[in-house]
Amino acid sequence: MRWTDHAQLWGGVLLVLTGAAMLAWPSGRHVDWALAVPAMTLGLATEWAVVLRVRRRQRL
């Protein structure tokens, strides 16, 4: 994996953990859900994109 793949993968992990933390410790506002769900979705999509790109690169 290239360093850019590592950076993107860890960025996705941080987004997922941030979203999970917002859901685990809610402040009682709707903002938590409005930010947590997109953060987790974006983080998982980022990780999946890295996995697919690395697999494609290995096949070539």
C-alpha positions in Angstrom: 0.0 0.0 0.0 1.1 3.5 -0.7 1.3 6.2 1.9 -1.7 7.9 0.4 -3.7 4.7 0.9 -2.7 4.6 4.5 -3.6 8.2 5.0 -7.0 7.7 3.4 -7.6 4.5 5.4 -6.8 6.1 8.7 -8.9 9.1 7.9 -11.9 6.7 7.3 -11.2 5.0 10.6 -11.2 8.3 12.4 -14.5 9.3 10.8 -16.1 6.1 11.9 -14.8 6.4 15.4 -15.9 10.0 15.6 -19.4 9.1 14.4 -19.6 6.2 16.9 -18.5 8.5 19.7 -21.2 11.0 18.9 -23.8 8.3 19.0 -22.4 6.7 22.2 -22.4 10.1 24.1 -25.2 12.1 22.7 -25.8 15.6 23.9 -29.5 15.3 23.5 -29.6 17.3 20.3 -30.5 16.2 16.8 -27.2 17.5 15.6 -25.4 14.4 16.9 -27.4 12.1 14.6 -27.2 14.6 11.7 -23.4 14.6 12.0 -22.7 11.1 13.2 -24.5 9.1 10.5 -22.9 10.9 7.5 -19.5 10.7 9.2 -19.7 7.0 9.7 -21.1 6.5 6.2 -18.3 8.5 4.7 -15.7 6.8 6.7 -16.9 3.3 5.7 -17.1 4.4 2.1 -13.6 5.7 2.2 -12.2 2.5 3.7 -14.1 0.4 1.0 -12.7 2.6 -1.7 -9.1 2.0 -0.4 -9.6 -1.7 -0.3 -11.0 -1.9 -3.8 -8.2 0.3 -5.2 -5.5 -1.7 -3.5 -7.0 -5.0 -4.7 -7.2 -3.7 -8.3 -3.6 -2.5 -8.1 -2.5 -6.0 -6.9 -4.2 -7.7 -9.8 -2.4 -5.5 -12.4 
